[in-house]
Amino acid sequence: MNVNPIIKSVLEPEGLPVVPGIYTGTSDKYYTFNYEDDRAIVYANDTPQIDVASIQVHLFVPIDFNYIALKKRTRSRLFGAGFSYPVITEQDEKDTKKKHIIFQCEIDGQSETEE
C-alpha cells in the first residue's frame, strides 16, 4: 500500500512543502514523512489481503513560530483521511532552531501484489 499520495493530498492544502524522507528545500516550515512499519494483517489463501502502514509525519517550524493551530489542523486532516488518531510528540532542535512535531498514526488498505 502506497500512502505517499494520500499524505501529500491531505497536507498540501496547508501550503507547505510535503516530501517523503529528507526535505532539501529552503522553506522554514515543511512536512516530511516516513514509513515506521508496513505489514500484512489479513490473509486469504496464503496471500496478503489487507496491509497496515504505520506512518510518521514530521512537521518542522521555526522554534518561535506559534504552531498550535497548525498542529491541530494537521492531526485533524490525517484523522479525516482515514488514519488512526495521531499520537503527537514534540521536540526542540537547538542546532537547527526548529520545533519538530511528530505525528504517529496508522492506516490500512488493500494489499498490493509484490512484483
Z-matrix of the N, CA and C atoms (Angstrom, degrees):
N
C 1 1.455
C 2 1.527 1 107.91
N 3 1.301 2 116.56 1 127.92
C 4 1.457 3 122.13 2 179.37
C 5 1.524 4 109.22 3 -102.31
N 6 1.328 5 116.52 4 109.85
C 7 1.463 6 120.03 5 -178.86
C 8 1.531 7 112.56 6 -92.58
N 9 1.322 8 117.78 7 -4.80
C 10 1.461 9 120.52 8 -178.36
C 11 1.524 10 112.95 9 -52.55
N 12 1.335 11 119.78 10 -50.22
C 13 1.465 12 118.40 11 -179.24
C 14 1.527 13 113.48 12 -65.51
N 15 1.325 14 116.65 13 -29.75
C 16 1.472 15 119.58 14 178.25
C 17 1.527 16 109.57 15 -66.87
N 18 1.318 17 116.12 16 -50.10
C 19 1.465 18 120.10 17 -178.67
C 20 1.524 19 110.51 18 -60.69
N 21 1.319 20 116.70 19 -45.75
C 22 1.465 21 119.76 20 -179.21
C 23 1.529 22 111.38 21 -60.87
N 24 1.325 23 117.42 22 -46.49
C 25 1.467 24 119.78 23 -177.34
C 26 1.529 25 112.10 24 -66.85
N 27 1.329 26 116.75 25 -30.39
C 28 1.464 27 121.36 26 -179.11
C 29 1.528 28 111.59 27 -76.36
N 30 1.331 29 117.21 28 -38.37
C 31 1.462 30 120.11 29 -173.01
C 32 1.530 31 114.78 30 -97.48
N 33 1.320 32 118.55 31 -22.94
C 34 1.467 33 120.08 32 -179.09
C 35 1.527 34 114.26 33 -58.29
N 36 1.343 35 120.74 34 -30.72
C 37 1.468 36 119.34 35 176.60
C 38 1.533 37 114.26 36 -59.87
N 39 1.332 38 118.29 37 -15.85
C 40 1.465 39 120.82 38 175.80
C 41 1.531 40 111.54 39 -71.41
N 42 1.333 41 116.50 40 -13.23
C 43 1.462 42 120.17 41 178.01
C 44 1.519 43 114.67 42 82.38
N 45 1.333 44 116.83 43 13.41
C 46 1.461 45 121.31 44 178.89
C 47 1.521 46 109.66 45 -109.22
N 48 1.329 47 117.85 46 153.41
C 49 1.471 48 119.42 47 173.03
C 50 1.529 49 110.31 48 -59.51
N 51 1.336 50 115.74 49 142.64
C 52 1.470 51 122.81 50 178.11
C 53 1.524 52 106.65 51 -132.24
N 54 1.340 53 117.32 52 111.56
C 55 1.461 54 120.36 53 -176.28
C 56 1.525 55 111.09 54 -135.23
N 57 1.333 56 116.54 55 145.17
C 58 1.460 57 118.90 56 171.08
C 59 1.528 58 109.19 57 -74.57
N 60 1.313 59 116.54 58 144.76
C 61 1.465 60 119.30 59 176.22
C 62 1.515 61 113.39 60 79.63
N 63 1.319 62 115.88 61 -128.22
C 64 1.462 63 122.56 62 -172.99
C 65 1.528 64 110.03 63 -104.76
N 66 1.330 65 115.40 64 132.02
C 67 1.463 66 121.53 65 177.05
C 68 1.529 67 108.87 66 -86.35
N 69 1.328 68 116.20 67 129.99
C 70 1.464 69 120.68 68 -178.66
C 71 1.526 70 112.38 69 -118.76
N 72 1.322 71 116.52 70 10.93
C 73 1.461 72 120.51 71 -178.57
C 74 1.513 73 112.76 72 -82.41
N 75 1.329 74 115.30 73 -164.47
C 76 1.462 75 120.71 74 -173.97
C 77 1.530 76 113.95 75 -113.02
N 78 1.322 77 118.71 76 -2.80
C 79 1.459 78 120.80 77 -179.80
C 80 1.532 79 109.92 78 -66.18
N 81 1.333 80 116.64 79 143.87
C 82 1.464 81 119.33 80 178.74
C 83 1.529 82 112.38 81 -86.24
N 84 1.337 83 116.95 82 -6.56
C 85 1.462 84 122.80 83 176.31
C 86 1.528 85 107.20 84 -131.19
N 87 1.321 86 117.09 85 130.85
C 88 1.458 87 119.93 86 -177.84
C 89 1.521 88 110.88 87 -164.95
N 90 1.346 89 114.02 88 163.25
C 91 1.462 90 122.43 89 174.61
C 92 1.528 91 108.97 90 -112.16
N 93 1.322 92 115.46 91 142.86
C 94 1.457 93 121.70 92 163.88
C 95 1.527 94 106.35 93 -128.14
N 96 1.315 95 116.97 94 165.09
C 97 1.461 96 119.45 95 177.17
C 98 1.510 97 110.37 96 -152.77
N 99 1.331 98 115.22 97 157.29
C 100 1.458 99 121.53 98 178.54
C 101 1.529 100 109.74 99 -151.54
N 102 1.331 101 114.01 100 157.43
C 103 1.462 102 120.42 101 171.95
C 104 1.524 103 107.70 102 -78.20
N 105 1.306 104 115.92 103 129.38
C 106 1.459 105 121.02 104 172.03
C 107 1.532 106 108.82 105 -88.42
N 108 1.349 107 115.43 106 -35.49
C 109 1.456 108 122.04 107 -179.14
C 110 1.531 109 107.55 108 -163.04
N 111 1.324 110 116.77 109 148.07
C 112 1.463 111 121.74 110 -179.97
C 113 1.524 112 106.81 111 -147.36
N 114 1.354 113 117.08 112 116.70
C 115 1.462 114 119.03 113 -174.46
C 116 1.523 115 111.29 114 -152.35
N 117 1.318 116 114.81 115 159.88
C 118 1.457 117 120.99 116 174.76
C 119 1.519 118 109.41 117 -80.89
N 120 1.339 119 115.69 118 143.17
C 121 1.466 120 119.64 119 178.15
C 122 1.524 121 112.31 120 -124.10
N 123 1.335 122 117.38 121 -15.82
C 124 1.463 123 121.32 122 178.94
C 125 1.527 124 107.74 123 -131.58
N 126 1.341 125 114.89 124 131.18
C 127 1.460 126 120.99 125 179.40
C 128 1.524 127 109.68 126 -122.39
N 129 1.322 128 116.06 127 151.01
C 130 1.464 129 122.66 128 170.59
C 131 1.526 130 106.65 129 -143.31
N 132 1.320 131 116.14 130 131.84
C 133 1.463 132 120.56 131 -176.94
C 134 1.527 133 111.77 132 52.72
N 135 1.321 134 116.10 133 41.51
C 136 1.465 135 123.48 134 179.48
C 137 1.532 136 113.64 135 60.39
N 138 1.313 137 116.76 136 25.22
C 139 1.465 138 121.62 137 179.76
C 140 1.526 139 108.85 138 -125.85
N 141 1.334 140 117.20 139 133.35
C 142 1.469 141 119.28 140 177.69
C 143 1.529 142 111.62 141 -59.74
N 144 1.318 143 115.67 142 134.31
C 145 1.455 144 121.42 143 178.58
C 146 1.535 145 112.12 144 -112.74
N 147 1.316 146 115.92 145 -41.04
C 148 1.467 147 122.04 146 -178.68
C 149 1.522 148 108.85 147 -126.72
N 150 1.329 149 116.05 148 130.47
C 151 1.466 150 122.71 149 175.32
C 152 1.520 151 108.95 150 -107.38
N 153 1.336 152 115.27 151 154.42
C 154 1.457 153 121.06 152 169.41
C 155 1.526 154 106.79 153 -124.10
N 156 1.310 155 115.15 154 133.29
C 157 1.458 156 121.48 155 178.47
C 158 1.527 157 108.76 156 -114.91
N 159 1.323 158 115.70 157 123.72
C 160 1.456 159 121.20 158 172.25
C 161 1.527 160 106.65 159 -92.83
N 162 1.306 161 115.56 160 126.66
C 163 1.462 162 122.11 161 -171.42
C 164 1.518 163 109.83 162 -122.40
N 165 1.317 164 115.72 163 145.93
C 166 1.453 165 121.76 164 168.02
C 167 1.530 166 107.57 165 -116.90
N 168 1.313 167 115.62 166 123.22
C 169 1.464 168 121.86 167 173.29
C 170 1.523 169 105.74 168 -106.50
N 171 1.314 170 115.60 169 130.90
C 172 1.460 171 121.94 170 -177.47
C 173 1.523 172 109.23 171 -114.00
N 174 1.306 173 116.30 172 124.84
C 175 1.461 174 122.41 173 175.12
C 176 1.523 175 107.40 174 -108.68
N 177 1.324 176 116.00 175 124.13
C 178 1.462 177 121.90 176 177.83
C 179 1.521 178 108.67 177 -114.10
N 180 1.330 179 116.29 178 128.63
C 181 1.469 180 122.39 179 178.12
C 182 1.534 181 107.85 180 -139.76
N 183 1.332 182 117.10 181 159.17
C 184 1.465 183 118.80 182 175.23
C 185 1.528 184 110.41 183 -56.90
N 186 1.301 185 115.79 184 145.36
C 187 1.465 186 120.59 185 -174.11
C 188 1.521 187 112.58 186 -60.18
N 189 1.340 188 117.95 187 -26.20
C 190 1.468 189 120.65 188 -179.25
C 191 1.531 190 113.09 189 -97.32
N 192 1.334 191 117.84 190 7.01
C 193 1.464 192 122.93 191 -179.78
C 194 1.528 193 109.81 192 -77.08
N 195 1.332 194 117.21 193 136.56
C 196 1.468 195 121.32 194 175.70
C 197 1.533 196 107.97 195 -79.31
N 198 1.312 197 116.74 196 95.69
C 199 1.460 198 124.35 197 -169.45
C 200 1.531 199 114.74 198 -96.86
N 201 1.300 200 119.34 199 -4.47
C 202 1.471 201 121.65 200 -170.25
C 203 1.528 202 112.43 201 -57.78
N 204 1.317 203 118.70 202 -47.30
C 205 1.470 204 120.95 203 -179.45
C 206 1.529 205 110.75 204 -64.21
N 207 1.332 206 117.19 205 -40.80
C 208 1.466 207 121.27 206 178.57
C 209 1.525 208 110.46 207 -64.81
N 210 1.315 209 117.25 208 -39.73
C 211 1.468 210 120.98 209 177.77
C 212 1.531 211 110.15 210 -61.72
N 213 1.320 212 117.12 211 -45.18
C 214 1.467 213 121.00 212 -179.75
C 215 1.531 214 111.50 213 -64.44
N 216 1.341 215 116.53 214 -42.41
C 217 1.471 216 119.52 215 178.46
C 218 1.523 217 111.28 216 -64.94
N 219 1.320 218 116.56 217 -39.59
C 220 1.470 219 120.24 218 179.82
C 221 1.521 220 110.31 219 -62.07
N 222 1.325 221 116.67 220 -47.18
C 223 1.468 222 120.73 221 178.67
C 224 1.528 223 110.20 222 -59.78
N 225 1.319 224 116.38 223 -44.94
C 226 1.463 225 121.42 224 -179.07
C 227 1.526 226 111.44 225 -64.28
N 228 1.326 227 117.29 226 -41.69
C 229 1.472 228 121.24 227 179.23
C 230 1.525 229 111.06 228 -62.61
N 231 1.323 230 117.29 229 -45.23
C 232 1.463 231 120.57 230 179.94
C 233 1.529 232 110.69 231 -63.70
N 234 1.315 233 117.14 232 -46.38
C 235 1.458 234 120.94 233 179.55
C 236 1.526 235 110.98 234 -62.87
N 237 1.319 236 117.12 235 -41.99
C 238 1.463 237 121.68 236 179.15
C 239 1.513 238 113.57 237 -65.02
N 240 1.329 239 116.76 238 -21.94
C 241 1.465 240 121.16 239 179.80
C 242 1.519 241 112.79 240 -89.66
N 243 1.339 242 117.44 241 4.19
C 244 1.454 243 120.33 242 175.84
C 245 1.519 244 114.94 243 104.40
N 246 1.328 245 117.86 244 0.82
C 247 1.455 246 119.98 245 175.18
C 248 1.527 247 109.15 246 -77.63
N 249 1.330 248 116.53 247 156.76
C 250 1.456 249 119.58 248 172.02
C 251 1.525 250 108.08 249 -62.51
N 252 1.334 251 115.95 250 160.72
C 253 1.460 252 119.12 251 -178.75
C 254 1.526 253 108.63 252 -63.33
N 255 1.337 254 118.20 253 117.61
C 256 1.463 255 120.63 254 -172.24
C 257 1.531 256 114.22 255 -63.85
N 258 1.316 257 114.38 256 138.07
C 259 1.454 258 123.00 257 168.92
C 260 1.528 259 105.60 258 -87.38
N 261 1.333 260 117.16 259 132.52
C 262 1.463 261 121.16 260 -174.74
C 263 1.522 262 110.59 261 -113.69
N 264 1.319 263 114.73 262 133.93
C 265 1.458 264 122.91 263 172.36
C 266 1.526 265 107.23 264 -123.79
N 267 1.322 266 116.87 265 139.83
C 268 1.465 267 120.57 266 178.96
C 269 1.520 268 110.18 267 -120.71
N 270 1.335 269 114.48 268 142.29
C 271 1.457 270 121.01 269 177.42
C 272 1.522 271 109.04 270 -137.99
N 273 1.317 272 116.28 271 144.86
C 274 1.460 273 121.42 272 171.05
C 275 1.519 274 107.23 273 -100.64
N 276 1.331 275 115.95 274 125.44
C 277 1.459 276 120.65 275 179.16
C 278 1.530 277 108.01 276 -102.65
N 279 1.301 278 115.20 277 102.75
C 280 1.461 279 120.67 278 -174.96
C 281 1.523 280 112.29 279 -66.07
N 282 1.340 281 117.22 280 -35.78
C 283 1.465 282 119.34 281 -177.08
C 284 1.532 283 112.43 282 -68.05
N 285 1.343 284 117.47 283 -34.74
C 286 1.469 285 120.22 284 179.64
C 287 1.528 286 112.50 285 -101.38
N 288 1.343 287 116.17 286 -5.88
C 289 1.465 288 122.17 287 -176.28
C 290 1.536 289 111.45 288 56.29
N 291 1.330 290 115.04 289 42.16
C 292 1.463 291 122.43 290 179.22
C 293 1.525 292 110.36 291 -117.99
N 294 1.318 293 114.69 292 147.29
C 295 1.462 294 122.53 293 166.46
C 296 1.528 295 104.14 294 -90.21
N 297 1.328 296 116.88 295 128.68
C 298 1.468 297 123.22 296 -178.30
C 299 1.519 298 106.99 297 -114.77
N 300 1.330 299 116.07 298 111.26
C 301 1.462 300 121.68 299 -179.18
C 302 1.527 301 107.44 300 -108.98
N 303 1.337 302 116.43 301 123.40
C 304 1.467 303 122.14 302 -176.14
C 305 1.523 304 108.93 303 -110.09
N 306 1.320 305 115.75 304 126.43
C 307 1.464 306 123.27 305 177.21
C 308 1.526 307 106.58 306 -108.85
N 309 1.333 308 117.52 307 114.58
C 310 1.461 309 121.15 308 178.40
C 311 1.518 310 107.51 309 -105.62
N 312 1.351 311 115.97 310 125.66
C 313 1.462 312 120.09 311 -178.92
C 314 1.520 313 109.55 312 -154.11
N 315 1.325 314 115.10 313 172.23
C 316 1.464 315 121.55 314 -179.05
C 317 1.521 316 110.39 315 -130.67
N 318 1.328 317 114.18 316 155.91
C 319 1.453 318 120.67 317 173.31
C 320 1.522 319 107.27 318 -146.05
N 321 1.326 320 116.14 319 144.20
C 322 1.467 321 118.01 320 176.59
C 323 1.522 322 109.21 321 -118.50
N 324 1.332 323 114.01 322 159.22
C 325 1.459 324 119.86 323 -179.17
C 326 1.499 325 111.27 324 -172.06
N 327 1.304 326 114.87 325 178.90
C 328 1.449 327 122.93 326 -178.36
C 329 1.533 328 111.12 327 -58.52
N 330 1.339 329 116.15 328 132.31
C 331 1.465 330 120.60 329 177.34
C 332 1.517 331 109.62 330 -66.99
N 333 1.309 332 114.34 331 146.53
C 334 1.463 333 120.91 332 173.55
C 335 1.525 334 107.49 333 -103.10
N 336 1.298 335 117.64 334 138.98
C 337 1.453 336 121.48 335 179.28
C 338 1.521 337 109.04 336 -70.47
N 339 1.332 338 115.29 337 127.07
C 340 1.465 339 120.52 338 178.12
C 341 1.522 340 108.64 339 -74.10
N 342 1.318 341 115.42 340 137.92
C 343 1.475 342 119.29 341 177.14
C 344 1.492 343 110.06 342 -126.36
